[in-house]
Amino acid sequence: MLRVLIVDDHPLIRKGLRQILVESVHIGSVQEASDGFEAVEAVRNGRFDVVVLDISIPGKDGMEVLRDIKEIAPDTPVLMLSIQPEEQYALRAFRLGASGCLNKSGAPDELIEAIRAVASGGSYVSQAASKALVSGIKNGDGRPPHLLLSEREHQVMLMLAGGSTVGEAATSLKLSVKTVSTYRARILEKMNLANNAQLTQYAYRHKLIL
């Protein structure tokens, strides 16, 4: 009987995931967390066979939560969920220790297959995620510049590329304007770009934003 932790900030999503799992998988217990801090606390205080983690959650970025979970309970499988195309995050997620990546638009049967795979100690790689991983391996040291960014830098980069101002990004991420400005300078330097317009063009070209 599996012990599952579902991490998502939308109650309806959590309810839907719970229902799918209860009806289709041998579940011993399902616990829910609505943000990153609750998720980390739950893993610290309990044992889970699988953590189903939304990449976009409040409190802590999903990638930060993934890293924290693997530090606290390195053997706990984590299945990442997102509305974003897997190629946008799969390589980073697997590098941080995720056992699988799945798009929220997938069919319930795919979720069940993924849960069973990671719970048994395996991995689940969708076709889109597989392409991203193969691309990352082929590129090697010549991988795209955005893969050189830290998790926080990647967050800031996506916000700026999506049209947010430094001030808006600072407010959303609960950081000072000065800190975000420093991140912006580092991002542009690492990616060899001159301004936010070029950052946006890069993000569209690499399908980081839609």
C-alpha positions in Angstrom: 0.0 0.0 0.0 1.5 3.3 -1.1 1.9 6.4 1.0 1.6 9.4 -1.4 2.1 13.1 -0.8 0.4 15.4 -3.3 1.8 18.9 -3.5 -0.3 21.5 -5.4 -1.7 24.9 -4.6 -5.1 24.2 -6.2 -7.5 22.2 -4.1 -9.4 20.9 -7.1 -6.2 19.6 -8.6 -5.3 17.8 -5.3 -8.8 16.4 -5.1 -8.7 15.1 -8.7 -5.3 13.5 -8.2 -6.4 11.9 -5.0 -9.5 10.5 -6.6 -7.5 9.1 -9.5 -5.0 7.4 -7.2 -7.6 6.0 -4.8 -9.5 4.4 -7.7 -6.5 3.1 -9.6 -3.6 2.4 -7.3 -3.2 0.5 -4.0 -3.1 3.5 -1.7 -2.4 3.3 2.0 -2.6 7.0 2.6 -2.7 10.3 0.7 -1.5 13.5 2.4 -1.7 16.9 0.8 0.4 20.0 0.9 -0.6 23.4 -0.7 2.8 25.0 -0.9 6.5 24.3 -0.8 7.0 24.9 3.0 4.2 22.4 3.8 5.7 19.9 1.5 9.1 20.1 3.0 7.7 19.9 6.5 5.5 16.8 5.6 8.6 15.0 4.2 10.6 15.9 7.3 7.9 14.5 9.6 6.7 11.5 7.6 7.6 8.7 5.2 6.3 8.6 1.6 6.6 6.1 -1.2 6.0 8.8 -3.8 5.8 12.6 -3.7 3.8 14.1 -6.6 5.1 17.7 -6.9 3.8 20.5 -8.9 6.7 22.6 -10.3 4.8 25.9 -9.8 3.8 26.3 -6.2 3.8 29.2 -3.8 6.2 29.5 -0.8 9.1 27.7 -2.6 9.7 27.0 -6.2 9.1 23.4 -7.1 12.8 22.9 -8.0 13.8 24.2 -4.6 11.4 21.9 -2.9 12.7 18.9 -5.0 16.2 19.7 -3.9 15.1 20.0 -0.2 13.2 16.7 -0.4 16.2 14.9 -1.8 18.4 16.3 1.0 15.9 15.2 3.7 14.8 11.9 2.2 17.1 11.0 -0.7 15.4 7.7 -1.4 11.9 9.1 -1.7 10.8 9.2 -5.4 9.5 12.5 -6.7 7.3 12.8 -9.7 7.2 16.3 -11.1 4.0 17.7 -12.6 3.6 20.9 -14.6 1.4 22.6 -17.2 4.7 23.6 -18.9 6.1 21.4 -21.7 8.5 18.9 -20.2 11.3 20.1 -22.3 11.3 23.3 -20.3 12.2 21.7 -17.0 12.9 18.0 -17.4 16.7 18.1 -17.6 16.9 20.4 -14.5 14.5 18.2 -12.6 16.3 14.9 -13.3 19.6 16.5 -12.4 18.2 17.5 -9.0 17.0 13.9 -8.4 13.4 13.7 -9.8 12.3 10.2 -10.7 9.8 11.3 -13.3 8.3 14.3 -15.1 4.7 14.5 -16.4 2.6 17.2 -18.0 -0.7 17.9 -16.3 -2.5 17.6 -19.6 -1.7 13.9 -19.8 -4.3 11.2 -19.4 -5.1 9.7 -16.0 -3.6 6.4 -17.2 -0.3 8.1 -17.8 -0.3 9.4 -14.2 -1.0 5.9 -12.9 1.8 4.4 -15.0 4.2 7.1 -13.8 3.3 6.6 -10.1 3.7 2.8 -10.3 7.1 3.2 -12.1 8.7 5.6 -9.6 7.2 3.9 -6.6 8.8 0.6 -7.7 12.2 2.3 -7.8 12.2 3.1 -11.5 11.9 6.3 -13.5 9.2 7.7 -15.8 10.2 9.7 -18.8 7.6 10.9 -21.2 8.4 11.3 -24.9 8.9 15.1 -24.6 11.1 14.7 -21.5 13.1 12.0 -23.2 13.9 14.4 -26.1 15.0 17.1 -23.6 17.3 14.6 -21.8 18.8 13.3 -25.1 19.4 16.9 -26.2 21.1 17.8 -23.0 23.4 14.8 -23.2 24.3 15.5 -26.8 25.1 19.1 -26.1 27.4 18.2 -23.2 29.5 21.3 -22.3 27.9 23.1 -25.2 24.4 22.9 -23.6 22.1 26.0 -23.9 23.2 28.9 -21.7 20.0 28.8 -19.6 21.0 25.4 -18.2 24.0 27.1 -16.6 21.7 29.3 -14.4 21.1 28.5 -10.8 17.5 27.7 -9.7 16.8 31.3 -8.5 18.4 32.8 -11.6 16.2 30.6 -13.7 13.1 31.8 -11.9 14.2 35.5 -12.4 15.0 34.8 -16.0 11.6 33.4 -16.8 9.9 36.3 -15.2 11.9 38.9 -17.0 11.6 37.1 -20.3 7.9 37.0 -19.7 7.7 40.7 -19.5 7.9 41.3 -15.7 9.8 44.4 -14.5 12.6 44.0 -12.0 10.2 45.5 -9.4 7.4 43.1 -10.2 9.8 40.1 -10.1 11.1 41.3 -6.7 7.6 41.5 -5.3 6.6 38.1 -6.7 9.7 36.4 -5.4 9.8 38.3 -2.1 13.2 39.7 -2.9 14.6 43.2 -2.9 14.8 45.1 -6.1 18.6 45.3 -5.7 18.8 41.5 -5.4 16.8 40.9 -8.5 18.9 43.5 -10.4 22.0 41.6 -9.4 20.4 38.4 -10.6 19.5 40.1 -13.9 23.1 41.2 -14.4 24.4 37.7 -13.8 21.8 36.2 -16.1 22.6 38.5 -19.0 26.3 37.9 -18.4 26.0 34.1 -18.3 23.8 34.0 -21.3 25.8 36.6 -23.2 22.8 38.8 -23.8 22.5 42.6 -23.7 19.0 43.3 -22.5 15.5 42.0 -21.6 14.4 42.1 -25.2 17.1 39.6 -26.2 16.2 37.5 -23.1 12.6 37.3 -24.3 13.7 36.3 -27.8 16.0 33.6 -26.4 13.2 32.3 -24.2 10.7 32.0 -27.1 13.4 30.4 -29.3 14.1 27.7 -26.7 10.4 27.3 -25.8 10.9 28.5 -22.2 7.9 30.7 -22.5 4.9 30.3 -24.7 
